[in-house]
Amino acid sequence: MLIKNIGKLVGVRDDEKLFLAGQEMAELQTIDDAWMLVDDGRIEAFGEMDSMPSTDGEVVDAEGGYVFPSFCDSHTHIVYAGSREGEFVDKIRGLSYAEIARRGGGILNSADRLHELSEDELYEQAMRRVREIVKKGTGAVEIKSGYGLNTADELKMLRVIRRIKQTAPLKVVATFLGAHAVGREYAGRQAEYVDLIVNEMLPEVAREGLADFVDVFCDEGFFTPDETDRILKTGLKYDLRGKIHGQELADSGGVEVAVANGALSVDHLESMTDRDIDIFSSQSALPSMTISTALPGTSFFLNMPFAPGRKIIEAGLPLAVASDYNPGSTPSGDMKFVVSLACIKMRLLPAEAINAATVNSAAAMGLSGEYGSIRRGNVANFFITEPLSSVDFLPYAYTTPVIRRVFLRGEEQSFNQ
């Protein structure tokens, strides 16, 4: 398939870097008046129109629209039961996230609802959300468990995620988040619940091959650094690398324990400190990098501080952004809006925000060798926009629906159903 008359081909890469850090994040390579050749679901070649090859295959006319690599959303909870707009009203009335949780709402509310649904019902609900995010330009997504909070329901969630992997057109990675909160039957017995995760849940998840990563909500009122350390170390025994929720509600020590265990990412960071930045910066001697991941949609919806994205970049570090799509604190998977929020509220330049939502968010899922950029050999996940005045228009026009056509694995997606 040949795509021709591309007004601007965005996110072009000709190197083997797995993420961009510091000043590199402001570098967004583009080609004006371009073409791109896709073969067998992968990007084969691209260049300027005056060098366009002939083809016997399908020809797609971009009609001056821009071509972007699909967004990569490295933090979602889109397998859940129903919605929680009642808590939305509680927040408007002034209740905090922690207060709602203490009243039996929040994560435990979602766990109660999920327990009542079958795998088929959960799958159908989740696939509606999958189709929604694909339509909005997402081509790779991480989906977490964490609304089960007992062995049977956590496995049920992960089996649903496996089914999405097998049937959805976008790339899916699965994360086991049994340590999202303490299940109701273990109220007041958190240590016993951690034992359950370590001794029963993780071995069973590994036995069925249901997860790619393990996650822990390491924060005030949830799991301690010591508990997080124990869970991450156990995960590594089963070849499950860590990805943690950290520094959202308080300075809780999440960054330190994550880096010490070689976690792939630390997500949230609304309460990130200068010491945390120093800890991230100390990783230069380590074999792999823990990616700082901001979730600006959460800050927007909960009226919380935003992660210090500008500081992270100025410290020479990589930054990813993701949606945190979930029923309680971010009921949206619109990565275009996430990019806009990163610019407006975190003071990222448009190029930095787009890189954070594509190549760096792919890196936060271990996928940037094949996703998140326009690079020869990469999976052909991309979208075509309406003709734009510049790349900066994408985050500037934060509610304008500019995406016109979506391609995953080189095939155009239909949204008629």
For each residue, the residues with C-beta under 8 A, 3 or more apart:
1: 37 38 39 55 57 58 59 60 410
2: 35 36 37 38 52 53 55 57 58 59 60
3: 6 35 36 37 38 59 60 62 67 384
4: 35 49 52 59 60 61 62
5: 33 35 49 61 62 63 64
6: 3 9 31 33 34 35 36 62 64 65 66 67 384
7: 32 33 62 64 65 66 387 388
8: 30 31 32 34 66 67 388 391
9: 6 12 30 31 34 36 46 66 67 374
10: 28 30 66 67 68 69 354 374 391
11: 28 29 30 68 69 354 355 358 359 372 373 374
12: 9 29 30 31 46 373 374 375
13: 17 29 359 373 374 375
14: 29 375 376
15:
16:
17: 13 20 24
18: 363 368 369
19: 289 291 318 320 359 360 363 368
20: 17 24 25 27 318 355 359 360
21: 24 25 316 317 318
22: 25 313 314 315 316 317 318
23: 26 27 313 316
24: 17 20 21 27
25: 20 21 22 313 318 319 351 352 355 356 360
26: 23 349 351 352
27: 20 23 24 351 355
28: 10 11 350 351 354 355 391
29: 11 12 13 14
30: 8 9 10 11 12 391
31: 6 8 9 12 34 46 47 48
32: 7 8 48
33: 5 6 7 48 49
34: 6 8 9 31 46 47 48 49 67
35: 2 3 4 5 6 46 47 48 49 51 52 53
36: 2 3 6 9 43 45 46 67 374 382
37: 1 2 3 43 44 45 46 53 55
38: 1 2 3 41 42 43 44 380 407 410
39: 1 42 44 57 410
40: 410
41: 38 379 380 409 410 411
42: 38 39 377 378 379 380 410
43: 36 37 38 46 374 375 376 377 378 379 380
44: 37 38 39 376
45: 36 37 53 376
46: 9 12 31 34 35 36 37 43 374 376
47: 31 34 35 51 52
48: 31 32 33 34 35 51 52
49: 4 5 33 34 35 52
50:
51: 35 47 48
52: 2 4 35 47 48 49
53: 2 35 37 45
54:
55: 1 2 37 59
56:
57: 1 2 39
58: 1 2
59: 1 2 3 4 55
60: 1 2 3 4 384 405 412
61: 4 5
62: 3 4 5 6 7 65 66 67 384
63: 5 387
64: 5 6 7 387
65: 6 7 62 384 385 386 387 388 404 405
66: 6 7 8 9 10 62 384 385 387 388 391 394
67: 3 6 8 9 10 34 36 62 374 382 383 384 385
68: 10 11 137 354 358 382 383 385 394
69: 10 11 139 358 359 371 372 373 374 378 381 382
70: 137 138 139 140 170 358 371 381 382 383 406 408
71: 136 137 138 139 140 335 336 339 357 358 361
72: 138 139 140 141 357 358 359 361 362 364 365 367 371 372
73: 76 133 138 140 141 142 322 323 325 333 335 357 361
74: 141 142 265 267 293 320 322 361 362 364 365
75: 142 144 243 265 267 293 295 322 323 324 364
76: 73 133 141 142 143 144 322 323 324 325 326 333
77: 80 143 144 146 147 177 324 325 326 327
78: 126 129 130 133 141 143 325 326 333
79: 122 125 126 143 145 147 157 160 161 164
80: 77 110 113 114 122 125 126 147 326 327
81: 110 113 114 116 117 121 122 125 147
82: 113 125 327
83: 327 331
84: 87 88 105 109 110 327 328 331
85: 88 89
86: 89 90 105
87: 84 90 91 100 105 106 109 328
88: 84 85 91 92
89: 85 86 92 93
90: 86 87 93 95 100 105
91: 87 88 94 95 97 100 302 303
92: 88 89
93: 89 90
94: 91
95: 90 91 99 100 103
96: 99 100
97: 91 100 101 106 249 302 329
98: 101 102 220 221 249
99: 95 96 102 103
100: 87 90 91 95 96 97 103 105 106 328
101: 97 98 105 106 107 108 181 221
102: 98 99
103: 95 99 100
104: 108 109
105: 84 86 87 90 100 101 108 109 328
106: 87 97 100 101 109 110 181 328
107: 101 110 111 146 147 149 180 181 328
108: 101 104 105 111 112 149 181 183 184
109: 84 87 104 105 106 112 113 328
110: 80 81 84 106 107 113 114 147 327 328
111: 107 108 114 115 147 148 149 153 181 183 184
112: 108 109 115 116 184
113: 80 81 82 109 110 116 117 147
114: 80 81 110 111 117 122 147 148 153 156 157
115: 111 112 148 153
116: 81 112 113
117: 81 113 114 121 122 125
118: 121 122
119: 122 123 156 159 160 163
120: 123 124
121: 81 117 118 124 125
122: 79 80 81 114 117 118 119 125 126 156 157 160
123: 119 120 126 127 160 163 164
124: 120 121 127 128
125: 79 80 81 82 117 121 122 128 129
126: 78 79 80 122 123 129 130 143 160 164
127: 123 124 130 131 164 167 168
128: 124 125 131 132
129: 78 125 126 132 133 325 333
130: 78 126 127 133 134 141 164 168 170
131: 127 128 134 135 415 417
132: 128 129 135 136 333
133: 73 76 78 129 130 136 138 141 170 323 325 333 334 335
134: 130 131 137 138 139 168 169 170 406 408 413
135: 131 132 403 406 413 415
136: 71 132 133 333 334 335 336 403
137: 68 70 71 134 335 336 383 403 406
138: 70 71 72 73 133 134 141 170 333 335
139: 69 70 71 72 134 170 171 371 379 381 382 406 408
140: 70 71 72 73 170 171 172 173 362 365 367 371 372 381
141: 72 73 74 76 78 130 133 138 170 171 172 173 333
142: 73 74 75 76 172 173 174 175 213 243 322 364 365
143: 76 77 78 79 126 161 164 172 173 174 175
144: 75 76 77 174 175 176 177 180 215
145: 79 148 154 157 158 161 174 175 176 177 178 180 211
146: 77 107 149 154 157 177 178 179 180 181 215 217
147: 77 79 80 81 107 110 111 113 114 153 157 180
148: 111 114 115 145 151 152 153 154 155 156 157 178
149: 107 108 111 146 153 154 178 180 181 182 183 184
150: 153 154 183 185 196
151: 148 154 155 196 200 201 204
152: 148 155 156
153: 111 114 115 147 148 149 150 156 157
154: 145 146 148 149 150 151 157 158 176 178 201 205
155: 148 151 152 158 159 204 205 208 210
156: 114 119 122 148 152 153 159 160
157: 79 114 122 145 146 147 148 153 154 160 161
158: 145 154 155 161 162 174 176 205 208 210 211
159: 119 155 156 162 163 208 210
160: 79 119 122 123 126 156 157 163 164
161: 79 143 145 157 158 164 165 172 174 210
162: 158 159 165 166 174 210
163: 119 123 159 160 166 167
164: 79 123 126 127 130 143 160 161 167 168 172
165: 161 162 168 172 174
166: 162 163
167: 127 163 164
168: 127 130 134 164 165 172
169: 134 408 409 411 413
170: 70 130 133 134 138 139 140 141 381 408
171: 139 140 141 367 371 379 381
172: 140 141 142 143 161 164 165 168
173: 140 141 142 143 212 213 365 366 367
174: 142 143 144 145 158 161 162 165 210 211 212 213
175: 142 143 144 145 211 212 213 214 215 243
176: 144 145 154 158 201 202 205 210 211 213 214 215 235 240
177: 77 144 145 146 180 214 215 216 217
178: 145 146 148 149 154 196 197 201 202
179: 146 194 197 215 216 217 222 223 227 228 231
180: 107 144 145 146 147 149 177 215 217 222
181: 101 106 107 108 111 146 149 217 222
182: 149 186 187 189 190 193
183: 108 111 149 150 186 193
184: 108 111 112 149 187
185: 150
186: 182 183 189 190 192 193 196
187: 182 184
188:
189: 182 186 192 193
190: 182 186 193 194 223 227
191: 194 195
192: 186 189 195 196
193: 182 183 186 189 190 196 197
194: 179 190 191 197 198 223 227 230 231
195: 191 192 198 199
196: 150 151 178 186 192 193 199 200 201
197: 178 179 193 194 200 201 202 231 234
198: 194 195 201 202 230 231 234
199: 195 196 202 203
200: 151 196 197 203 204
201: 151 154 176 178 196 197 198 204 205
202: 176 178 197 198 199 205 206 214 231 234 235 238 240
203: 199 200 206 207 238
204: 151 155 200 201 207 208
205: 154 155 158 176 201 202 208 210 211 238 240
206: 202 203 209 211 238 239 240
207: 203 204
208: 155 158 159 204 205
209: 206
210: 155 158 159 161 162 174 176 205
211: 145 158 174 175 176 205 206 214 240
212: 173 174 175 240 366
213: 142 173 174 175 176 235 240 241 242 243 264
214: 175 176 177 202 211 231 232 234 235 240 241 242 243
215: 144 146 175 176 177 179 180 242 243 244 245
216: 177 179 223 227 228 231 232 242 244 245
217: 146 177 179 180 181 222 223 244 245
218: 222 223 224 225 227 228 244 245 246 252 253 254 257 258
219: 222 223 245 246 247 248 249 250 252 254 268
220: 98 249 250 252
221: 98 101 249
222: 179 180 181 217 218 219 245
223: 179 190 194 216 217 218 219 227 228 231
224: 218 227 228 253
225: 218 228 229 252 253 254 256 257
226: 229 230
227: 179 190 194 216 218 223 224 230 231
228: 179 216 218 223 224 225 231 232 244 254 257 258
229: 225 226 232 233 257 260 261
230: 194 198 226 227 233 234
231: 179 194 197 198 202 214 216 223 227 228 234 235
232: 214 216 228 229 235 236 242 244 257 258 261 263
233: 229 230 236 237 261
234: 197 198 202 214 230 231 237 238
235: 176 202 213 214 231 232 238 240 241 242
236: 232 233 239 240 241 242 261 262
237: 233 234
238: 202 203 205 206 234 235
239: 206 236
240: 176 202 205 206 211 212 213 214 235 236
241: 213 214 235 236 262 263 264 366
242: 213 214 215 216 232 235 236 258 261 262 263 264
243: 75 142 175 213 214 215 263 264 265 266 267 364
244: 215 216 217 218 228 232 254 257 258 263 265 266 267
245: 215 216 217 218 219 222 248 254 267 268
246: 218 219 252 254 255 258 266 267 268 269
247: 219 250 251 252 254 255 266 268 269 270 271 272 273 276
248: 219 245 268 269 270 271 298
249: 97 98 219 220 221 252 270 271
250: 219 220 247 271
251: 247 271 273 276
252: 218 219 220 225 246 247 249 271
253: 218 224 225 256 257
254: 218 219 225 228 244 245 246 247 257 258 266
255: 246 247 258 259 266 269 272 276 279 280
256: 225 253 259 260 276 279
257: 218 225 228 229 232 244 253 254 260 261
258: 218 228 232 242 244 246 254 255 261 263 265 266 290
259: 255 256 262 263 266 279 280 282 283 286 290
260: 229 256 257
261: 229 232 233 236 242 257 258
262: 236 241 242 259 286 287 288 290
263: 232 241 242 243 244 258 259 266 290
264: 213 241 242 243 288 290 291 364 365 366
265: 74 75 243 244 258 290 291 292 293 320 364
266: 243 244 246 247 254 255 258 259 263 269 290 291 292 293
267: 74 75 243 244 245 246 293 294 295 322 324 364
268: 219 245 246 247 248 293 294 295 298 307 324
269: 246 247 248 255 266 272 276 292 293 294 307 308 312
270: 247 248 249 298 299 304 305 306 307
271: 247 248 249 250 251 252 305
272: 247 255 269 276 277 292 307 308 312
273: 247 251 276 277
274: 277 278 311
275: 278 279
276: 247 251 255 256 269 272 273 279 280
277: 272 273 274 280 281 308 311 312 315 317
278: 274 275 281 282
279: 255 256 259 275 276 282 283
280: 255 259 276 277 283 290 292 312 315 317
281: 277 278 284 315 316 317
282: 259 278 279 285
283: 259 279 280 286 289 290
284: 281
285: 282
286: 259 262 283 289
287: 262
288: 262 264
289: 19 283 286 318
290: 258 259 262 263 264 265 266 280 283
291: 19 264 265 266 318 319 320 360 363 364
292: 265 266 269 272 280 307 312 317 318 319 320
293: 74 75 265 266 267 268 269 319 320 321 322 361 364
294: 267 268 269 306 307 309 312 319 320 321 322 342 346 356
295: 75 267 268 298 299 307 321 322 323 324 330
296: 299 300 306 307 321 338 341 342 345 346
297: 300 301 323 324 325 330 332 334 337 338 341
298: 248 268 270 295 301 302 304 324 329 330
299: 270 295 296 302 303 304 305 306 307 341 345
300: 296 297 303 341 345
301: 297 298 329 330 331 332
302: 91 97 298 299 329
303: 91 299 300
304: 270 298 299
305: 270 271 299
306: 270 294 296 299 309 341 345 346
307: 268 269 270 272 292 294 295 296 299 312 346
308: 269 272 277 311 312 346
309: 294 306 312 313 319 321 342 346 347 348 356
310: 313 314 346 347 348
311: 274 277 308 314 315
312: 269 272 277 280 292 294 307 308 309 315 317 319
313: 22 23 25 309 310 316 317 319 348 352
314: 22 310 311
315: 22 277 280 281 311 312
316: 21 22 23 281 313
317: 21 22 277 280 281 292 312 313
318: 19 20 21 22 25 289 291 292 360 363
319: 25 291 292 293 294 309 312 313 348 352 356 360
320: 19 74 265 291 292 293 294 356 357 360 361 363 364
321: 293 294 295 296 309 338 339 342 353 356 357 360 361
322: 73 74 75 76 142 267 293 294 295 335 338 357 361 364
323: 73 75 76 133 295 297 330 332 333 334 335 338
324: 75 76 77 267 268 295 297 298 329 330
325: 73 76 77 78 129 133 297 330 331 332 333
326: 76 77 78 80 329 330 331
327: 77 80 82 83 84 110 331
328: 84 87 100 105 106 107 109 110 331
329: 97 298 301 302 324 326
330: 295 297 298 301 323 324 325 326
331: 83 84 301 325 326 327 328
332: 297 301 323 325 337
333: 73 76 78 129 132 133 136 138 141 323 325
334: 133 136 297 323 337 338
335: 71 73 133 136 137 138 322 323 338 339 357
336: 71 136 137 339 340 394 395 398 402 403
337: 297 332 334 340 341 398 399
338: 296 297 321 322 323 334 335 341 342 357
339: 71 321 335 336 342 343 350 353 354 356 357 394 395
340: 336 337 343 344 353 395 396 398
341: 296 297 299 300 306 337 338 344 345 346 398
342: 294 296 309 321 338 339 345 346 348 352 353 356 357 395
343: 339 340 346 347 348 349 350 353 395 396
344: 340 341 395 398
345: 296 299 300 306 341 342
346: 294 296 306 307 308 309 310 341 342 343 353
347: 309 310 343
348: 309 310 313 319 342 343 352 353 356
349: 26 343 352 353
350: 28 339 343 353 354 391 392 394 395 396
351: 25 26 27 28 354 355 391
352: 25 26 313 319 342 348 349 355 356
353: 321 339 340 342 343 346 348 349 350 356 357 395
354: 10 11 28 68 339 350 351 357 358 391 394 395
355: 11 20 25 27 28 351 352 358 359 360
356: 25 294 309 319 320 321 339 342 348 352 353 360 361
357: 71 72 73 320 321 322 335 338 339 342 353 354 360 361
358: 11 68 69 70 71 72 354 355 361 362 372 373
359: 11 13 19 20 69 72 355 362 363 368 372 373
360: 19 20 25 291 318 319 320 321 355 356 357 363 364 368 372
361: 71 72 73 74 293 320 321 322 356 357 358 364 365 372
362: 72 74 140 358 359 365 367 368 371 372 373
363: 18 19 291 318 320 359 360 366 367 368 372
364: 72 74 75 142 243 264 265 267 291 293 320 322 360 361
365: 72 74 140 142 173 264 361 362
366: 173 212 241 264 363
367: 72 140 171 173 362 363 370 371 372
368: 18 19 359 360 362 363 371 372 373
369: 18
370: 367 377 378 379
371: 69 70 72 139 140 171 362 367 368 378 379 381
372: 11 69 72 140 358 359 360 361 362 363 367 368 378
373: 11 12 13 69 358 359 362 368 378
374: 9 10 11 12 13 36 43 46 67 69 378 382
375: 12 13 14 43 378
376: 14 43 44 45 46
377: 42 43 370
378: 42 43 69 370 371 372 373 374 375 381
379: 41 42 43 139 171 370 371 409
380: 38 41 42 43 407 408 409 410
381: 69 70 139 140 170 171 371 378 407 408 409
382: 36 67 68 69 70 139 374 407
383: 67 68 70 137 403 404 405 406 407
384: 3 6 60 62 65 66 67 403 404 405 406 407
385: 65 66 67 68 388 394 402 403 404
386: 65 402 404
387: 7 63 64 65 66
388: 7 8 65 66 385 391 393 394 402
389: 393
390: 393
391: 8 10 28 30 66 350 351 354 388 394
392: 350 395 396
393: 388 389 390 396 397 402
394: 66 68 336 339 350 354 385 388 391 397 402
395: 336 339 340 342 343 344 350 353 354 392 398
396: 340 343 350 392 393
397: 393 394 400 402
398: 336 337 340 341 344 395
399: 337
400: 397
401:
402: 336 385 386 388 393 394 397
403: 135 136 137 336 383 384 385 406
404: 65 383 384 385 386
405: 60 65 383 384 412
406: 70 134 135 137 139 383 384 403 412 413
407: 38 380 381 382 383 384 410 411 412 413
408: 70 134 139 169 170 380 381 411 413
409: 41 169 379 380 381
410: 1 38 39 40 41 42 380 407
411: 41 169 407 408
412: 60 405 406 407
413: 134 135 169 406 407 408
414: 417
415: 131 135
416:
417: 131 414
